[in-house]
Amino acid sequence: MGLCITYSLLLKGATRQEVRELLGELHREAGELSLEDLEELVDLEGEACHLLKGDPKTPDPDFKVKFGAMTMEDLAVIHNRGKERIPSCKNLIGFEVFPGAGCSTCTFGLASQAATPDEWQWYDYCKTQYASSPEYGGLEHFLKCHLAVTKILDGCQRLGILEDVSDESGYWEERKLEGLIDCLSRYNFFTAAAIGTAKDLLEPLGYKAEAPILNRPDFEHLEARGRSAPPAWEAPTAPAPPEAEKKPEVGENPEAES
């Protein structure tokens, strides 16, 4: 639950060197933005691309980038077959971005499933809603984070590697700040009301509800607005992401599965 930007990248008929040059340029452009953190460009080939399952205390240092390169079939292997080595892509070039506090991390890159690259693709998303929490800087901080992700996607489009974007706020298509802000408000009201209702139902049963929005100092205000709002306040239904369902959140570490 939360306002997200979902995207897929695609490039056909490119050599490994051409892919590296394009992503190197995208990485340099990202470095000019006001991001909380930008990791180095990762370039992996063969078995080095595979996501390793191991000791949670010593996680794969490139886990998040490898996760971004994974297909839904790879995830099925993790959850259903318990493999020790994940049969993912053969070539992977990408980098990890942390837009700011409250946001999820996201990755940008291209990966090929073939030993001899011909078609490169990528799929990931960034949840930006909780960057709007007052403890992180409120609306101004949210806008900085959401617009930073949008600018990186603009770079992907300019470089010819962008396949699709689904921005639940509609900002990607419309570029209207007032629409983005209005959508954020609706999502916050809706989320607070939904989580508040779940909390009221679970606590008498001895369970504890946990969600980022519960930590907001204005949670009760948002919950009241959400519960009193007419149906039009409900969060809009986002278009289905391309080709597959949304991946699990990175925090739900597949490495922990056995």
C-alpha positions as CSV (number, residue, x, y, z in Angstrom):
1,M,0.0,0.0,0.0
2,G,1.4,3.4,-1.0
3,L,1.8,5.8,-3.9
4,C,4.3,4.3,-6.3
5,I,6.0,4.9,-9.7
6,T,6.4,1.6,-11.5
7,Y,8.5,1.4,-14.7
8,S,10.1,-0.9,-17.2
9,L,13.1,-0.4,-19.4
10,L,13.9,-2.1,-22.7
11,L,16.6,-2.0,-25.3
12,K,17.0,-4.3,-28.3
13,G,19.9,-5.0,-30.5
14,A,22.6,-3.3,-28.4
15,T,26.0,-4.5,-27.5
16,R,27.2,-4.7,-23.9
17,Q,29.5,-1.7,-24.4
18,E,26.6,0.4,-25.8
19,V,24.5,-0.6,-22.8
20,R,27.2,0.4,-20.4
21,E,27.7,3.8,-22.1
22,L,24.0,4.6,-21.9
23,L,23.7,3.6,-18.3
24,G,26.9,5.4,-17.5
25,E,25.4,8.6,-18.9
26,L,22.2,8.0,-16.9
27,H,24.2,7.4,-13.8
28,R,26.1,10.7,-14.3
29,E,22.8,12.6,-14.8
30,A,21.4,11.0,-11.6
31,G,24.5,12.2,-9.7
32,E,23.4,15.8,-10.5
33,L,20.1,15.3,-8.6
34,S,19.5,15.9,-5.0
35,L,19.4,12.2,-3.9
36,E,19.9,10.8,-0.5
37,D,22.2,8.2,-1.9
38,L,23.4,7.0,-5.3
39,E,25.4,3.7,-5.5
40,E,28.1,3.0,-8.0
41,L,27.3,1.5,-11.4
42,V,27.4,-2.3,-11.1
43,D,28.6,-4.4,-14.1
44,L,28.2,-8.2,-13.8
45,E,28.4,-11.1,-16.1
46,G,27.6,-14.8,-15.9
47,E,27.3,-16.4,-12.5
48,A,28.2,-13.1,-10.9
49,C,24.7,-11.9,-11.8
50,H,23.0,-14.6,-9.8
51,L,21.4,-13.8,-6.5
52,L,23.0,-16.0,-3.8
53,K,21.2,-17.3,-0.8
54,G,23.3,-17.3,2.3
55,D,23.7,-16.1,5.8
56,P,21.4,-13.1,6.5
57,K,24.2,-11.6,8.5
58,T,26.4,-11.4,5.4
59,P,23.9,-10.5,2.6
60,D,24.8,-10.2,-1.1
61,P,26.2,-6.7,-1.4
62,D,24.6,-6.3,-4.9
63,F,21.3,-7.8,-3.8
64,K,19.1,-4.8,-4.6
65,V,20.5,-4.3,-8.1
66,K,20.2,-8.0,-8.8
67,F,16.7,-7.9,-7.5
68,G,15.8,-5.2,-10.0
69,A,17.1,-7.5,-12.8
70,M,15.1,-10.5,-11.7
71,T,12.0,-11.8,-13.6
72,M,8.9,-13.1,-12.0
73,E,10.1,-16.6,-13.0
74,D,13.2,-16.0,-10.9
75,L,11.1,-15.1,-7.9
76,A,9.0,-18.3,-8.4
77,V,12.3,-20.3,-8.1
78,I,13.1,-18.5,-4.8
79,H,9.8,-19.0,-3.2
80,N,8.7,-22.4,-4.6
81,R,11.9,-24.4,-5.2
82,G,14.4,-23.2,-2.6
83,K,17.4,-23.1,-5.0
84,E,20.7,-22.1,-3.5
85,R,21.6,-20.1,-6.6
86,I,19.0,-18.2,-8.5
87,P,19.0,-18.7,-12.3
88,S,18.7,-15.1,-13.2
89,C,20.2,-13.0,-16.0
90,K,23.5,-13.5,-17.8
91,N,24.4,-9.9,-18.1
92,L,23.5,-7.0,-15.7
93,I,24.5,-3.4,-15.6
94,G,22.7,-1.0,-13.2
95,F,22.7,1.1,-10.1
96,E,20.7,1.7,-6.9
97,V,19.1,5.0,-6.0
98,F,17.7,6.1,-2.6
99,P,15.7,9.3,-3.3
100,G,15.3,10.2,0.3
101,A,14.0,9.3,3.8
102,G,10.6,7.7,3.7
103,C,11.0,6.5,0.1
104,S,11.8,2.9,-1.0
105,T,15.1,2.4,-2.8
106,C,14.8,1.7,-6.5
107,T,17.2,0.5,-9.3
108,F,17.8,1.5,-12.9
109,G,19.6,-0.8,-15.3
110,L,19.4,-3.3,-18.1
111,A,19.8,-7.1,-18.0
112,S,19.9,-9.8,-20.6
113,Q,18.8,-13.4,-20.1
114,A,21.1,-14.6,-22.9
115,A,24.8,-15.3,-22.8
116,T,25.1,-13.3,-26.0
117,P,23.1,-10.1,-25.3
118,D,20.5,-9.0,-27.8
119,E,17.5,-7.8,-25.7
120,W,18.0,-6.0,-22.5
121,Q,15.2,-5.2,-20.0
122,W,14.5,-4.0,-16.4
123,Y,11.5,-3.6,-14.1
124,D,11.2,-1.9,-10.8
125,Y,9.2,0.6,-8.8
126,C,9.7,3.3,-6.2
127,K,7.2,4.0,-3.4
128,T,7.3,7.7,-2.6
129,Q,4.2,8.3,-0.5
130,Y,5.8,8.0,3.0
131,A,8.5,10.6,2.1
132,S,5.6,13.1,2.9
133,S,5.8,12.3,6.6
134,P,6.4,15.5,8.7
135,E,9.5,13.9,10.3
136,Y,11.2,13.7,6.9
137,G,10.2,17.2,5.7
138,G,6.6,16.8,4.7
139,L,5.3,17.9,1.3
140,E,8.5,19.6,0.2
141,H,10.5,16.5,0.8
142,F,8.0,14.3,-0.9
143,L,8.0,16.5,-4.0
144,K,11.8,16.4,-4.1
145,C,11.8,12.6,-4.0
146,H,9.0,12.0,-6.5
147,L,10.3,14.5,-9.0
148,A,13.9,13.1,-8.7
149,V,12.6,9.7,-9.8
150,T,10.6,11.3,-12.6
151,K,13.8,13.1,-13.8
152,I,15.7,9.9,-13.9
153,L,12.9,8.4,-16.0
154,D,13.0,11.4,-18.2
155,G,16.7,10.5,-18.8
156,C,15.7,7.0,-19.6
157,Q,13.3,8.3,-22.2
158,R,15.8,10.6,-23.7
159,L,18.3,7.7,-24.0
160,G,15.8,5.5,-25.7
161,I,15.6,2.8,-23.0
162,L,12.2,3.6,-21.4
163,E,9.4,1.1,-22.2
164,D,6.6,2.1,-19.8
165,V,5.8,4.1,-16.7
166,S,2.8,3.8,-14.4
167,D,2.7,6.8,-12.0
168,E,-0.3,6.3,-9.7
169,S,-0.5,10.1,-9.2
170,G,-0.8,10.8,-12.9
171,Y,2.2,13.2,-12.7
172,W,4.2,11.4,-15.3
173,E,1.6,12.0,-18.0
174,E,0.2,15.4,-16.9
175,R,3.2,17.1,-15.2
176,K,0.8,19.1,-12.9
177,L,2.1,19.6,-9.4
178,E,-1.4,20.4,-8.1
179,G,-2.6,17.0,-9.3
180,L,0.4,15.3,-7.6
181,I,-0.3,17.0,-4.3
182,D,-4.0,16.3,-4.5
183,C,-3.3,12.6,-5.1
184,L,-0.8,12.5,-2.2
185,S,-3.5,13.9,0.1
186,R,-6.0,11.3,-1.1
187,Y,-3.6,8.4,-0.6
188,N,-2.6,9.6,2.9
189,F,-6.3,9.9,3.9
190,F,-7.2,6.6,2.4
191,T,-4.1,4.7,3.8
192,A,-4.6,6.2,7.3
193,A,-8.3,5.2,7.4
194,A,-7.6,1.7,6.1
195,I,-4.7,1.1,8.5
196,G,-6.7,2.6,11.4
197,T,-9.6,0.3,10.7
198,A,-7.2,-2.7,10.6
199,K,-5.6,-1.6,13.8
200,D,-9.0,-1.4,15.6
201,L,-9.9,-4.9,14.4
202,L,-6.5,-6.5,15.2
203,E,-5.6,-5.1,18.6
204,P,-8.6,-6.7,20.5
205,L,-7.4,-10.0,19.1
206,G,-3.9,-9.5,20.5
207,Y,-2.2,-8.5,17.2
208,K,-0.3,-5.4,16.6
209,A,-0.8,-3.4,13.4
210,E,2.4,-2.0,11.9
211,A,2.7,0.5,9.0
212,P,4.8,3.6,8.3
213,I,1.8,5.9,8.4
214,L,1.1,4.9,12.0
215,N,4.4,6.7,13.0
216,R,3.2,10.1,11.7
217,P,2.3,12.7,14.4
218,D,-0.7,13.7,12.4
219,F,-2.0,10.1,11.9
220,E,-5.2,10.6,13.8
221,H,-6.0,13.7,11.7
222,L,-5.4,11.8,8.5
223,E,-7.4,8.9,9.7
224,A,-10.4,11.1,10.7
225,R,-10.3,12.8,7.2
226,G,-10.1,9.4,5.5
227,R,-13.0,7.9,7.4
228,S,-15.2,11.0,7.0
229,A,-14.4,11.5,3.3
230,P,-16.9,10.4,0.6
231,P,-16.0,7.5,-1.8
232,A,-14.3,9.9,-4.2
233,W,-11.5,10.2,-1.7
234,E,-10.5,6.6,-2.2
235,A,-7.2,6.0,-3.8
236,P,-7.5,5.4,-7.6
237,T,-6.9,2.0,-9.0
238,A,-3.5,2.0,-10.7
239,P,-3.0,0.4,-14.1
240,A,-1.6,-3.1,-14.0
241,P,2.2,-3.1,-14.4
242,P,3.6,-4.4,-17.7
243,E,3.9,-8.1,-18.3
244,A,3.8,-9.2,-14.6
245,E,2.5,-8.5,-11.2
246,K,4.4,-6.1,-9.0
247,K,7.5,-7.6,-7.3
248,P,7.6,-8.0,-3.6
249,E,9.1,-5.1,-1.7
250,V,12.9,-5.2,-1.4
251,G,12.5,-5.3,2.4
252,E,10.9,-8.7,1.9
253,N,14.2,-10.3,1.3
254,P,13.9,-13.4,-0.9
255,E,17.3,-14.5,0.5
256,A,15.6,-15.3,3.7
257,E,13.4,-18.0,2.1
258,S,14.6,-21.5,2.3
